[in-house]
């Protein structure tokens, strides 16, 4: 396990031709990459998105604002854990019409208004401040405020498949959320009697057409500390980069080893195991959010299993931090895009 290079100064993700800047390869504790140049190398391979998942004691909310150059793929999903009901809408818009995405994280508002779906993501004070998430679809809406506690770190990683295929991702987990969800005309607080947690996946890059990945995240207060779990797999193998990280009271503890993932594609609600030298984790799912898309050249399959984590992850100095009770998800995705 070779530690990845930690970046501490702003850097451009791309060079003047839109190819990967070698100086951008590494990881950081805050967003440092200027990603405005991902479209310079030609049309069709640039992928840009903002994804948020919010897990409350009763309601789960997720939203996606994205452009894959030749289309926009937008989604809002609200799930009631108490009743099992869900409100969802996905829209594919030609050439990402109706979609606005800032060139870099914290560089402005992201929004989608297309096909009866409305999403607005606005930062108050840039990435380091609070973020407001507003969504509206038929039968449901939400207005949520995500806060970043003092000293909160994220993990930003460049995954370098090649000079022309690369991804910059920012994962930010264990973020407290307040606000309201409205379903069928009735308003509910997102943090009704227990904390609600937000997870960000910010992405800018140039992707191969066919790719698969695993991603997992978890948040909670355990033994008096705010603990965040960030896990990834498959898509980073062989690149020298990983997106694995433990957060303790907002401090990032980067894990540079590729962790092993074990799950049963015949039974998505069976326990998932993720393990390695610095992690031994199990997710017990309670809901599988499935998504299937087949639209010409675009094909996507996602099984995102929400549940409760148990086990431990190790800090930089070797302390094994329990994650028992952290709520979150693990997913298996295969895209052709």
C-alpha positions, -999 to 999 in steps of 0.1 A, spaced: 0 0 0 17 32 -13 4 64 2 -10 88 -23 4 123 -27 -14 149 -7 -20 182 -25 -21 214 -5 -23 241 -31 -48 250 -59 -41 233 -92 -58 229 -126 -71 195 -134 -63 198 -170 -36 214 -192 -43 238 -220 -54 210 -244 -78 195 -219 -56 165 -211 -48 155 -175 -24 177 -157 2 154 -140 5 179 -112 -32 175 -104 -29 138 -95 -32 132 -58 -57 138 -30 -67 168 -9 -86 176 23 -105 205 7 -115 213 -29 -84 226 -47 -89 216 -83 -100 240 -111 -120 217 -134 -131 242 -160 -110 226 -187 -126 191 -188 -144 199 -220 -114 212 -240 -103 179 -254 -134 172 -275 -171 166 -271 -187 135 -257 -165 122 -230 -168 150 -204 -190 140 -174 -201 165 -148 -224 161 -118 -235 170 -83 -251 143 -63 -265 146 -28 -279 119 -5 -297 129 27 -306 103 53 -330 112 80 -347 91 107 -378 88 85 -371 102 50 -343 96 25 -338 122 -1 -314 120 -31 -309 143 -60 -287 144 -91 -278 173 -115 -256 161 -143 -244 165 -178 -227 137 -198 -222 161 -228 -248 146 -251 -275 144 -224 -285 156 -190 -295 128 -165 -314 143 -136 -331 126 -107 -350 133 -75 -360 105 -51 -378 107 -18 -384 76 3 -405 72 34 -389 46 56 -420 44 78 -445 35 50 -423 23 22 -437 48 -2 -415 67 -26 -417 97 -49 -393 97 -78 -387 113 -111 -359 108 -136 -354 129 -167 -330 125 -196 -327 158 -215 -310 160 -249 -276 179 -247 -284 187 -210 -309 214 -219 -322 230 -187 -292 220 -167 -267 245 -151 -234 233 -135 -206 254 -122 -171 248 -138 -157 239 -104 -170 230 -69 -181 261 -51 -181 281 -83 -218 289 -84 -253 274 -83 -262 241 -99 -297 235 -111 -320 215 -133 -355 225 -145 -368 200 -170 -397 176 -175 -415 185 -143 -384 182 -122 -368 211 -103 -335 210 -84 -314 239 -71 -281 235 -52 -268 268 -38 -238 274 -15 -239 300 12 -203 312 15 -188 288 -10 -180 251 -3 -169 258 33 -202 273 42 -237 258 42 -254 244 12 -291 247 4 -309 218 -15 -343 225 -30 -362 199 -50 -397 196 -64 -414 168 -83 -451 158 -86 -464 150 -52 -432 159 -32 -407 186 -25 -379 193 0 -360 223 12 -329 213 31 -298 230 46 -265 212 49 -240 226 73 -202 220 75 -190 220 111 -159 240 119 -128 222 107 -147 198 84 -125 182 58 -136 163 27 -116 140 4 -108 151 -31 -92 126 -54 -80 125 -90 -83 90 -106 -59 89 -136 -69 61 -160 -48 79 -187 -39 113 -200 -73 116 -217 -95 96 -193 -96 108 -157 -119 118 -129 -119 143 -101 -142 134 -73 -150 151 -40 -167 131 -13 -180 150 18 -198 129 44 -213 131 79 -227 166 73 -256 176 96 -289 185 77 -320 204 88 -351 214 68 -383 200 56 -398 174 33 -433 178 19 -452 148 6 -488 148 -5 -492 183 10 -479 174 45 -447 189 59 -422 168 79 -389 179 95 -360 159 80 -344 156 114 -375 145 133 -362 132 167 -328 121 154 -300 136 133 -302 137 95 -270 134 75 -258 146 41 -233 131 17 -219 149 -14 -205 133 -45 -191 160 -68 -176 148 -101 -158 164 -131 -138 144 -156 -135 125 -189 -147 89 -187 -144 57 -207 -176 46 -223 -180 14 -202 -172 15 -165 -183 -1 -132 -179 9 -96 -188 4 -60 -194 33 -36 -203 33 1 -208 60 27 -220 63 63 -225 89 90 -233 90 127 -223 100 162 -205 70 178 -189 70 212 -194 108 213 -176 114 180 -190 124 146 -179 96 123 -179 95 86 -173 65 63 -162 69 27 -155 38 5 -149 31 -31 -139 2 -53 -134 -13 -88 -131 19 -108 -99 29 -91 -80 -4 -94 -47 -1 -111 -46 37 -110 -27 42 -78 -56 62 -64 -85 53 -40 -114 72 -25 -113 54 8 -113 76 39 -124 77 76 -136 110 91 -135 115 128 -150 148 140 -144 162 105 -107 151 103 -99 130 72 -78 98 76 -69 87 41 -67 50 33 -47 43 2 -53 5 0 -78 -10 -23 -104 -26 -1 -122 -59 -9 -159 -58 -15 -182 -88 -10 -219 -88 -17 -245 -110 -33 -260 -98 -66 -288 -124 -63 -298 -108 -29 -290 -72 -26 -305 -70 9 -280 -96 22 -251 -81 42 -223 -63 23 -187 -67 36 -159 -42 29 -125 -50 43 -87 -46 43 -58 -38 65 -74 -6 78 -111 -15 76 -135 -43 86 -170 -32 78 -205 -47 73 -236 -30 59 -270 -45 68 -293 -30 42 -330 -22 48 -338 -9 13 -325 -14 -23 -330 16 -45 -328 2 -81 -324 22 -113 -323 9 -148 -318 30 -180 -316 19 -216 -317 48 -241 -297 41 -272 -260 46 -263 -269 53 -226 -273 22 -204 -271 22 -167 -278 -2 -138 -276 9 -101 -284 -10 -70 -280 14 -40 -286 -4 -7 -294 18 23 -287 4 57 -266 5 89 -229 0 91 -210 -19 118 -173 -27 123 -143 -4 124 -119 17 103 -84 27 114 -71 63 117 -37 74 105 -21 65 138 -37 31 139 -66 36 163 -96 14 153 -127 36 154 -160 19 157 -186 27 131 -215 7 147 -248 24 139 -236 47 112 -264 51 86 -256 51 49 -255 30 18 -234 8 -5 -239 6 -42 -230 -14 -73 -231 5 -106 -224 -4 -142 -227 24 -168 -223 26 -205 -223 63 -213 
